[in-house]
Amino acid sequence: MSTNKIYIIAEIGINHNGSIDVAKQLIDIAHVAGCDAVKFQKRNPDVCVPEHQKSVMRETPWGKMTYLEYKYKVEFGDSEYNEIDQYCKQKGIDWSASPWDLDSLYFLNKYNLSFIKIPSALLNNLDLISEAAKTAKKLILSTGMSTIEEVDSAVKAIKASNSNCDFALLHCNSSYPAPNEDLNLKCIKTLQDRYNCEVGYSGHEFGLTTSVASLCMGATIIERHITLDRTMWGTDQMCSVEPQGLIKLVRGVKELNQALGDGVKRVTETELPIKDKLRKE
């Protein structure tokens, strides 16, 4: 039976904590688990960090430093992303990143990425979305903490900037962790019906069941944060999926996708001998 291809993104984000070695370990885990892509986050901290937060002191694994210094500490540049690009090519896995500003978008555009991801936090940044649509790369937009009117504006900005832009929307709840009662998976169908585009699911909840279940609502892209260990330092680690969990997630997604089928009622090949044995003509 024919099945839809499900594209699974392992969101590394900044869970590498500024270590290219940790980043490679996470790429390895995503590859072994059977994910299609890994994703990072790219920022120009001078632009992204609000002025009133830049000098705020923060305790970190590298000692006490300003928030701006910390953001630079976990930020990858040319050398790291060149290494990531080559490493992912060797592994045969896609990679991308979410640009949090125009400088980062232009930085990422020099790579042959299969998509550009706009995070929920920037769904209202129409200038960034419009510029991203001009790259001719596929856009994937997360829609957490957004009204339907805000999603309308983002989609309108894409189409106005590039009417031929291939884009997808991810239903998402941006709470960390997101409670099950707030996940509202039925919104996947709402987005499909309203925008007639590919729709997926980006999960921040504990557990795996709801992410797998999103396929039943029509999701064709699944994104989850991953980590080596949820006890590692960092704000996203706690809600991330550990290696064994990622393996279970990918297996569950593929098994359910295979089981969904095409909806046509028929006698299957495996049923024919049973039918011959049990049915009376």
N, C-alpha and C positions, 0 to 999 in steps of 0.2 A: 504494500500500500504506500502511496506517496505521502511524504511528510514534509512540512515546512522546515527549512534550515533555521536552526536557532543559533544566534550569534552570542557567545558568552564572553563577557568582558570581566577580567579580574582587575579591579581597581586597586592599584598600589598606592596612588595618591602620594602622600609624603610619609607613608609608613616605613620607608627605607631609612628615615632619620638622617638623611644626608650621606649615607654609605652606599657606594656603588656595589660593594660586595653583597650587602643585604638586598639591594635591588635585583641583582643577578640571581640570588637565591629565590626570591619571590617570582621572578620570571621562570626559573626552573620548575617551581611548584605549579604555576599556572599551565606550563607546557605539559608536564606529566599528568596533570588532572584532566587535560583535554580542552582547556579554554582556547578560544579563538584569538583573543587579544589581551594585552595588559595595558593599563592606562595610568599615567602620572598626572601631576598638576604642575603647571609652569606659571611663575609669577615674576614680575619685577617688583621686589619688596618696596623700593622707594615710591612706587606708584600705588601699590595695593594696600600698604599699611597706613591707616589714618594718622595724621600728624600728631594727634593727642596720644596715640599709642606707641609711637616710635621710641620714646625715651623711657617707657615704663619698664622697670626691672622685673626679671622673671628668673625663677629657678629652673635650670635645665640639667641634663646629664653631663653637660660640658662646663658646668659652673653657672654662677649668676651673671646674667647679661641682659642688655636691653631687648625688647621685643623685636626691634628691627634687626639687631645682630643675630637673634635666634632664627628669624625668617631667612636670613642669608645663609645661616649654618645648614639648613635643611634644603636649600635650593640647589638644583643641578644646573650646570651651564653647558657650554659647547662640548668640552671634553667628555663629560659624563653622558650627554645625549648621543654623541657620536658613538660612544662605546655601547650604549643601549641599542642604538640602531643596528650596529653590526652584530651584536649578540642575539637580538631577536631574529635577524635574518638567518643566522646560523641555526637557530632553534626552529625556524619555520613558524613563528608566531607573530601576529600583527602587534604594533604598539602605537599608542597615541598619547595625548595629554590634553588636559583642559587649560586653555589660556585664560588667565584672569585679568588680562589687560591687552591693549593693542600691541605693545612691544613683544609680549609673549606669543601672540598670534603670528606676527611677522617672523619671529624666531622659528616657530614650529613649521611654518609654511615651506621652509627650505628642505624639509624631509618629505619623502614619498609616503605619506601617511594615508591609510585607508579611510580615515574619518577624523573630524575635529569635534570635540565634545564641549558643549557649553553647559556649565554647572547651573544648578537651580539658583544659586546666589546671584547669578548674572543674567537670569532670564529677562530682566527688565533693562539690561544694557543693550539697547537697540543699535547703538553705533558699533559695538563689538560684534553683534550678530550679523549686521549688514556687511561688515568687512569680512567676516568669516564666510559668508555666503559667496563672496567674490573669489574665494580661493579655488573654486571648482572641486573641492573635496566634499565628501558627504558630511553633513552636519547631524549630530545627535544632540538633542536638547533635553536636559532634565527639567521637570516641571514641578519640583517640590516647592512648598510654601507659596504657591501661585494661584491666583484666581483664573477662571476660564477667560476673562477679559485680557489678562496679562499674557496668557498663551496666545490668544487671538493676535495681540500686538506683535509678539515675537514671530509668529508665522507670517503675518503681513509684512514684516520687515525683511524676512528671508525672500519672499516672492517679489517684493519691490526691488531688492538688490540684485537678485538673479532668479529669473522665472524658471530656469532649468535646474535649479539647485535640488539635489537629492537630499532629503532630510527625514529624520525620524524623531519621534518624541518618546521620552521615557516617563511613564507615570512614577511618582516618587513621593514619599513622605520624608521630610528633612529632619525629623526628630532623631536624636541619637541616644538610646535606641528608639525606634518607632514602635509604639504599642500596636498589637494586632488589630484592635478595634478602630484604629485610625488609618489602616492601610488602604481600605476602599478600593480593592482590586477591580471592581466593576468600572472604575474610571478608565481602565484600559480600553474598554469597548466604547465609552463616551468619546475618547480622543480619536479612536479609529473612525467613528461615524461622523464626527465633526470636521476632521481635517483630511480624511481619505488618504492617510499616509501610514507608513510603517510605525508601529507602536511597540514599546518594550517596557521593562520594569527595572527600576533601580532600587534595591532593597537595603534598608538600614536597620532592619529588625533583628532580634535574636532568632536563632533557628533557621531552618532551611525550607520547611514545608510551604510557607506562603510564597517564597520565590519560585519554587517549582510549580505551585498551583497557578501562578500568573499565566502559564501557557494555556490553561483552560479558558482564559479570558481573551486569548489571541496574541499574547506577547511573543515577539520573535527576536527580541534582544533581552538578555538578562545580564545585569551588572551587580556585582557585590564587591565590597571592600575585602581585601585579603591581608593577612599578617602572618609572620612566623610564629607569633605568640601573643595572645591578647593581653598579657601582662606587661608587654613592652611599653616604653614611654611614648606618649603621644595621644592626642585627643581622639583620633579615629580608631585606635587599636582595639578598644573594648567591643566595638560593634562590628569588627571585622571577622572574617571566616578564616580559621586556621587550616593548615594543609589537609588533614584528614576530612575536615568538613567540606573543603572545596572539592575533593574527590567525590564525596557523597553527593554534593550539589550537582556536579556535572553529570554524574551517573543518573541521578534522579531526573534531571531535565531531559536527557537523551532517552531514557526508558519511557517517560510519560509522552514525549513527542512521538515516539514510535507507536505507542498505544492509542493515541488520539485518532489516527487514521484519517479517512476522507469523508466519513459520514454516510457513505452509500451502503445500504443494507444488502448484503449478499451472502451466499454460502461460501465459506473459505475452503481452500484446498485441504487444510487439516481437518475440516469438518466432514468432508465427503465420505471417507470410510465409516465414520461414526453414523452418518445419516443412512448409509446403505445397511448398516447393522441394525439400527434401532427403529427406522421408519418402516411402516407397512404401506405398500402402494394400494 
